[in-house]
Amino acid sequence: MALPFDKARAEAQGQQTWEFPYVSWRTGKTDFTEGSFQYTGGFFLNEESVPADARIPGWKPVEITVKDKRTKARTKKAGLGASVAFLAPVRYREKWETDPESGKGRSKLHLVAFVRGYAEPLCFVFSGPMTRDIRGMLMEHRRVAAFANRSKPKGAVGLPAYCFWLKLEAGKHFMAGSGSAQTEVTYPEYRAPEKLTDESVEKMFIGAELMDEAQDLFVSLAPWQAEWPRQERQTSVDVAQSGYPELNTAPDPQARVEKARAAAALGHTDRFFEEPPDDDYNGEW
């Protein structure tokens, strides 16, 4: 007989597992052709993680070269890349990791989000100083929901921030690190309308159908988030390399967070509703 898999409920089982395609951030280099994915940097989704016919509006086929940290061997990977992405960020988790060989620690952040134009949720992976920037951007994005909720009926539940598209775009090139360890990088930057209005917020709304899916996902991901308990970590996180040089002057971690939030809101905010560039570049990283 056919087993009734359609009747199995995840919440009725002792342990759930979550498997999402991972999206990594690839930094840009000015050595490459201006305007190309290699130059700007951006998000990369390995083609092995999604169906062969997967398509995301604004994401283009690219090929990157990945170097193994231990063997130094280089391998090419194909997938979809984008220097601009619209996300509905549902939940994130963060933990502190220590490299067993070097003894150095760094933060790792996983963000599960829907991407505009793609039906399934993806897991965006960030590490190092970039995680502080991402948290600042998520905090800043809450103001969109706060603006929208000013008009909610009395007694109604407000809309969460993930009901509105968050736009991330590859930012300017800068030198990260210190001394001989410096390297050229690009980080994602937060974009929002220059001025929030009822009209702009309505355009940012992800839609009622996706809102239902996102709310269900938010609830189901509570155990996933709890798998990485929040940990106190050393304050040696190198915020000076976060992509915003002005953070160097902040006197304490909290002030640095506030400056990160302010910096995240800067940039080409009037370009929020522009479509991603139609770049068919397909080259080596």
C-alpha positions in Angstrom: 0.0 0.0 0.0 1.1 3.6 -0.5 2.3 5.2 2.8 0.3 8.3 3.8 3.1 10.9 3.7 0.6 13.6 3.1 -0.7 13.1 6.7 2.7 13.5 8.4 3.0 16.7 10.4 6.4 18.2 11.2 5.2 19.8 14.5 4.1 16.4 15.7 7.6 14.9 15.6 10.4 15.2 18.1 13.0 16.8 15.9 12.8 18.8 12.7 15.5 19.3 10.1 15.7 22.2 7.7 17.4 22.1 4.4 17.7 25.4 2.5 19.9 26.2 -0.6 22.7 28.4 0.7 23.5 31.7 -0.8 27.0 33.1 -0.2 28.5 36.6 -0.6 31.2 37.0 -3.2 33.3 40.1 -2.8 34.1 42.3 -5.8 37.5 43.3 -7.2 38.5 46.3 -9.3 40.9 44.1 -11.3 37.9 42.9 -13.4 35.7 44.5 -16.0 33.7 47.3 -14.5 30.0 46.4 -14.2 30.6 42.6 -14.2 29.7 40.4 -11.3 33.3 39.9 -10.6 33.8 43.7 -10.3 30.8 44.5 -8.1 30.6 41.3 -6.1 27.2 40.0 -5.0 25.2 37.0 -4.0 26.0 33.6 -5.4 23.6 30.6 -5.5 25.3 27.3 -6.5 23.5 25.6 -9.3 23.9 22.3 -7.5 21.6 23.6 -4.7 18.5 24.2 -6.8 16.7 22.6 -9.7 18.4 22.8 -13.1 15.6 25.1 -14.4 15.7 27.5 -11.5 15.4 31.2 -12.5 15.3 34.3 -10.3 14.5 37.7 -11.9 17.6 39.9 -11.9 20.0 37.0 -11.2 22.3 35.9 -14.0 24.3 32.8 -14.8 27.9 33.2 -13.5 30.9 31.1 -12.8 33.2 31.6 -9.8 36.5 30.0 -8.7 36.6 28.7 -5.1 39.9 28.1 -3.3 40.1 25.3 -0.7 41.6 26.8 2.5 43.6 23.7 3.4 44.7 22.4 0.0 44.8 25.7 -1.8 43.2 23.9 -4.8 40.9 25.9 -7.0 37.7 24.6 -8.5 35.1 26.3 -10.6 31.4 26.5 -9.7 28.5 27.7 -11.8 25.3 29.2 -10.5 23.2 32.4 -10.3 24.7 35.7 -9.2 23.2 39.1 -8.4 24.7 42.4 -7.3 21.2 43.5 -6.2 18.7 41.4 -4.3 15.2 41.9 -2.8 14.7 39.8 0.3 11.9 39.1 2.7 14.1 38.3 5.7 12.1 35.8 7.9 14.5 34.7 10.7 18.2 34.7 11.3 20.6 33.0 13.7 24.1 33.8 14.7 27.0 32.1 16.5 30.6 32.6 17.3 33.1 30.2 15.8 36.8 29.6 16.6 39.1 28.2 14.0 40.8 25.2 15.5 44.0 25.8 13.6 44.5 29.6 14.0 42.6 30.0 17.2 40.9 33.1 15.8 37.2 33.6 16.2 34.6 35.1 14.0 30.8 35.5 13.8 28.7 33.5 11.4 25.1 34.5 10.5 22.4 32.5 8.7 19.4 34.5 7.3 16.5 32.6 5.9 14.6 34.7 3.4 12.3 34.7 0.4 13.8 36.3 -2.7 11.5 38.3 -5.0 10.5 36.2 -7.9 11.5 32.8 -6.5 9.0 30.5 -4.7 11.3 28.7 -2.2 13.1 30.2 0.8 16.9 30.5 0.7 19.5 30.7 3.4 22.0 33.6 3.1 25.3 33.1 4.8 27.4 35.9 6.2 30.6 35.8 8.3 33.1 38.0 10.1 32.6 41.8 10.4 29.9 41.6 7.8 27.5 40.0 10.2 27.3 43.2 12.3 26.4 45.2 9.2 23.7 42.8 8.3 22.2 43.0 11.8 22.2 46.8 11.5 20.4 46.6 8.2 17.8 44.3 9.6 17.2 46.7 12.5 17.0 49.7 10.1 14.5 47.8 7.9 12.1 47.6 10.9 11.3 51.3 10.3 9.4 50.3 7.1 7.0 48.1 9.1 6.8 50.8 11.8 5.7 53.3 9.2 3.1 50.9 7.7 1.7 50.0 11.1 0.8 53.6 11.8 -2.4 53.0 9.8 -3.4 49.6 11.3 -6.9 49.4 12.7 -7.3 49.6 16.5 -6.8 46.2 18.0 -5.2 44.7 14.9 -1.8 43.0 14.9 0.9 44.9 13.1 2.8 43.7 10.1 6.3 42.3 10.7 9.3 43.7 8.8 9.6 40.6 6.6 6.3 41.6 4.9 8.3 44.3 3.1 11.1 43.8 0.6 14.5 44.6 1.9 16.9 45.7 -0.9 20.6 44.8 -0.6 23.1 46.0 -3.2 26.9 45.5 -3.6 28.6 48.6 -2.2 31.8 50.5 -2.8 35.2 48.8 -2.9 37.4 49.3 0.2 40.4 47.7 1.8 39.6 45.4 4.8 42.1 44.0 7.3 45.3 45.5 8.6 48.9 45.6 7.6 50.0 43.0 5.1 46.7 41.2 5.5 44.6 43.9 3.8 42.5 42.9 0.9 40.1 44.6 -1.4 36.4 43.8 -0.8 32.8 44.9 -1.4 30.0 44.4 1.1 26.2 44.4 0.7 24.6 47.8 1.5 21.0 48.5 2.5 18.8 50.5 0.2 15.5 52.1 1.0 13.3 54.8 -0.5 14.7 58.2 0.4 11.4 59.1 2.1 8.8 56.5 3.2 5.3 57.3 2.0 2.1 55.2 1.9 2.7 54.7 -1.8 6.3 53.5 -1.5 5.5 51.2 1.4 2.7 49.6 -0.5 5.2 48.9 -3.4 7.5 47.3 -0.9 4.8 45.0 0.4 5.5 41.3 -0.5 1.9 40.4 -1.2 -0.8 38.7 0.8 0.0 35.2 -0.5 3.7 35.3 0.3 2.9 37.0 3.6 1.0 33.9 4.6 3.9 31.6 3.7 6.4 33.9 5.4 4.4 33.8 8.7 4.1 30.0 8.6 7.9 29.8 8.0 8.6 32.2 10.8 6.7 30.0 13.3 8.3 26.8 12.1 11.8 28.2 12.2 11.8 29.0 16.0 13.6 25.7 16.8 16.0 26.3 13.9 16.9 29.6 15.4 17.3 28.1 18.9 19.8 25.6 17.6 22.3 28.4 17.8 21.9 29.9 21.3 23.1 33.4 21.6 26.5 33.5 23.1 28.5 36.2 24.8 31.7 36.7 22.8 34.9 38.6 23.1 34.7 42.3 22.1 37.6 41.8 19.7 35.2 41.6 16.7 37.0 43.7 14.2 34.4 46.3 13.5 37.0 48.5 12.0 36.9 46.2 9.0 33.1 46.3 8.7 33.0 48.3 5.4 32.2 51.6 7.0 35.5 53.3 7.9 33.7 55.8 10.1 33.0 53.0 12.6 36.7 53.2 13.7 36.0 56.3 15.7 33.1 54.9 17.6 34.1 54.7 21.3 32.2 51.6 22.3 30.4 48.6 20.7 26.9 50.1 21.1 28.0 53.3 19.5 29.4 51.3 16.7 26.1 49.6 16.2 24.3 52.9 16.0 26.9 54.2 13.5 26.4 51.0 11.5 22.6 51.6 11.4 23.2 55.1 10.3 25.7 54.1 7.6 23.4 51.3 6.4 20.7 53.9 5.6 23.0 56.0 3.5 23.6 55.6 -0.3 21.5 55.6 -3.3 18.2 55.5 -1.4 16.3 57.2 -4.2 17.1 54.2 -6.5 15.1 51.7 -4.5 12.6 50.9 -7.2 15.1 50.6 -10.0 15.3 47.1 -11.5 18.6 45.2 -11.2 20.9 45.7 -14.2 20.3 43.4 -17.1 23.9 42.0 -17.1 24.4 38.8 -19.0 28.0 38.5 -17.9 29.2 34.9 -17.5 32.9 34.8 -16.6 35.4 33.4 -14.2 35.6 34.8 -10.7 
